[in-house]
Amino acid sequence: MRTTVSISDELLLAALEPRRDRPAVPVFRSGTGPRPGIDLASNRALHEALDEGVELNALR
């Protein structure tokens, strides 16, 4: 069995370029945290919380 993978030259040459420093990730040390009842381990709960109050047509 044989598998052929095609990689574009741009992508292949991009791996040879020096990497830039990664941007700093903000860390919040104060505040109230998430609203009560939002399960941070559930992607669905997070999406529902973020979409609250947004009109359905705006989500399309």
Buried (B, 14 or more C-beta within 10 A) or exposed (E): EEEEEEEEEEEEEEEEEEEEEEEEEEEEEEEEEEEEEEEEEEEEBBEEBEEEEEEEEEEE
